[in-house]
Every structure is written in C-alpha cells, then in structure tokens.
Amino acid sequence: MQELLKEDLQWCLRVLPSPVKNLMKERANRLVIAGGYIRSCVSREKVNDIDLFSQSVDAAKACAFSIAWGKRTIETDNAITVLTRPFTTQFIHKWVYSTPQEIVPSFDFTIARAAFWFDGVGWQSLIDDRFYPDLAAKRLVY
C-alpha cells in the first residue's frame, strides 16, 4: 500500500464540503472517505457522491444525522444518504471496519482502492499499489 500524492490529497480536501470535513475532524480516526470520490477528484472528473465508512452501524447513523439538519435523507439497507450540496454524502453502514487499512482492499476495482481520514493530527491516506497506474491507463481491473 502507498499514500495519495500530497497534491491529490490536497485537492480531495479542497473539493470536500466543509460540514463533511469538520465532521471528519471531530471524529478523528472514526470516519474514512473511500472509493469513487477519490478517483473522481484525482482524475478531475465530476464527483457523484462521497462515501464515508465508520466502525459501526450506530456510528454511521449518528454521523449522518449530525449533518442532516434540514436536509433530505434516504436510508437503505446499505447506507444513509444525506442530500448535501454540491453532491450527496453517503454514510455506509452495511460494511464497517476496525481500521482504515481494512477498507482499501475491500473494493472490487483497483481504481476505487483509495481512502483518506483525519487521525487527530493530520490527514492520512492509503491507496492500492495499482491505483495510479490503472487510473492513468483507464484500466478497469477487478
């Protein structure tokens, strides 16, 4: 495993809505963004949504409702989606983790195997070794 390039992590943070960033800081080491949001930011594509992972179903639900005031929410068996702007935020509760290192290899495609989180001191990240080469080559490797 490697880390995101500093410039890519900074861009992910710059695009990230303030309420989500603040929530991640408040819940240091307990919320992780992973998957397509990072791929979209790195490739400078349109972001569809943000997927946040936590350590328990209850934690995911508590986080979702903490930023949902006045916003529409949709709950499914997999997640609570908060219709935030400029893109939706999904708090995944079907899959939970003990550490951020467990999330990255759980994604099917190498171009989605990326994660970042706030550890209480600074922003940390992990990516699969094939993340950058496959993203650059536009390879969809399962």
C-alpha positions as CSV (number, residue, x, y, z in Angstrom):
1,M,0.0,0.0,0.0
2,Q,1.0,3.6,-0.7
3,E,-0.3,7.0,0.1
4,L,-2.0,9.5,-2.2
5,L,0.3,12.1,-3.7
6,K,0.2,15.2,-1.5
7,E,-1.3,17.3,-4.3
8,D,-4.1,14.8,-4.8
9,L,-4.9,14.6,-1.2
10,Q,-5.0,18.4,-1.0
11,W,-7.4,18.5,-4.0
12,C,-9.7,15.9,-2.4
13,L,-9.8,18.1,0.7
14,R,-10.3,21.3,-1.2
15,V,-13.4,19.9,-3.0
16,L,-14.8,18.3,0.2
17,P,-17.7,20.2,1.6
18,S,-16.9,21.9,4.9
19,P,-19.6,20.1,7.0
20,V,-18.1,16.8,6.0
21,K,-14.5,17.9,6.6
22,N,-15.4,19.3,10.0
23,L,-17.2,16.1,10.9
24,M,-14.2,14.0,10.0
25,K,-12.0,16.2,12.2
26,E,-14.4,15.9,15.1
27,R,-14.5,12.1,14.7
28,A,-10.8,11.6,14.2
29,N,-9.9,8.0,13.1
30,R,-13.5,7.1,13.1
31,L,-14.7,8.3,9.6
32,V,-12.9,7.4,6.3
33,I,-13.7,8.5,2.8
34,A,-13.0,5.8,0.3
35,G,-13.7,4.8,-3.3
36,G,-15.1,6.8,-6.2
37,Y,-14.9,10.3,-4.6
38,I,-11.1,10.0,-4.6
39,R,-10.9,8.5,-8.1
40,S,-13.1,11.4,-9.4
41,C,-11.0,14.0,-7.6
42,V,-7.7,12.6,-8.8
43,S,-8.8,12.3,-12.4
44,R,-10.6,15.7,-12.2
45,E,-13.9,14.2,-13.2
46,K,-17.3,15.2,-11.9
47,V,-17.8,13.9,-8.3
48,N,-21.1,12.0,-7.9
49,D,-21.1,11.4,-4.2
50,I,-19.0,10.9,-1.1
51,D,-18.9,7.5,0.6
52,L,-17.9,7.6,4.3
53,F,-17.2,4.5,6.3
54,S,-17.2,4.1,10.0
55,Q,-16.6,1.5,12.7
56,S,-20.2,0.6,13.4
57,V,-23.8,0.9,12.2
58,D,-24.6,3.2,15.1
59,A,-21.6,5.4,14.4
60,A,-22.6,5.8,10.7
61,K,-26.2,6.7,11.6
62,A,-25.1,9.2,14.3
63,C,-22.7,10.9,11.8
64,A,-25.3,11.0,9.1
65,F,-27.9,12.6,11.3
66,S,-25.4,15.1,12.7
67,I,-25.1,16.8,9.3
68,A,-28.7,16.1,8.1
69,W,-30.4,19.0,9.8
70,G,-32.9,20.5,7.3
71,K,-31.7,18.2,4.5
72,R,-33.5,15.2,2.9
73,T,-32.2,11.8,3.9
74,I,-32.7,8.4,2.3
75,E,-32.0,5.2,4.3
76,T,-31.4,1.9,2.6
77,D,-30.0,-1.4,3.8
78,N,-26.5,-0.2,2.8
79,A,-26.3,3.4,3.8
80,I,-27.9,6.7,4.9
81,T,-27.7,9.2,2.1
82,V,-27.8,12.9,3.0
83,L,-28.7,15.1,0.1
84,T,-26.0,17.7,0.6
85,R,-24.6,20.1,-2.0
86,P,-22.8,20.1,-4.3
87,F,-23.0,16.3,-4.2
88,T,-24.6,13.8,-1.9
89,T,-22.9,12.2,1.2
90,Q,-23.5,8.6,1.9
91,F,-22.7,7.1,5.3
92,I,-22.2,3.4,4.6
93,H,-23.4,1.1,7.4
94,K,-23.6,-2.2,5.7
95,W,-19.8,-2.6,5.7
96,V,-18.0,-1.4,8.8
97,Y,-14.3,-1.6,9.7
98,S,-11.9,-1.6,12.6
99,T,-9.1,0.3,10.9
100,P,-8.8,2.4,7.7
101,Q,-6.4,-0.2,6.3
102,E,-9.2,-2.7,6.1
103,I,-11.2,-0.6,3.7
104,V,-8.9,-0.2,0.7
105,P,-8.5,-3.9,-0.3
106,S,-12.3,-4.4,0.2
107,F,-13.1,-2.5,-3.1
108,D,-13.5,-4.6,-6.2
109,F,-11.8,-2.4,-8.7
110,T,-8.2,-1.0,-8.3
111,I,-9.2,2.5,-9.3
112,A,-11.5,2.6,-6.3
113,R,-9.0,1.3,-3.8
114,A,-8.2,4.6,-2.1
115,A,-9.0,6.1,1.3
116,F,-8.3,9.1,3.4
117,W,-9.1,10.2,7.0
118,F,-8.1,12.6,9.7
119,D,-6.1,11.0,12.5
120,G,-6.4,13.8,15.1
121,V,-3.2,15.4,14.0
122,G,-3.3,15.5,10.2
123,W,-4.8,13.9,7.1
124,Q,-3.7,10.4,6.2
125,S,-4.3,8.3,3.1
126,L,-3.8,4.8,1.6
127,I,-4.1,3.5,-1.9
128,D,-3.6,0.2,-3.6
129,D,-0.3,-0.1,-5.4
130,R,-2.2,-0.3,-8.7
131,F,-4.4,2.7,-8.1
132,Y,-2.4,5.3,-10.0
133,P,-1.2,3.1,-12.9
134,D,-4.6,1.7,-13.6
135,L,-6.3,5.1,-13.3
136,A,-3.8,6.7,-15.7
137,A,-4.2,3.9,-18.2
138,K,-8.0,3.9,-17.7
139,R,-7.9,0.2,-16.9
140,L,-10.8,-1.4,-15.1
141,V,-9.1,-4.2,-13.2
142,Y,-11.2,-6.3,-10.9
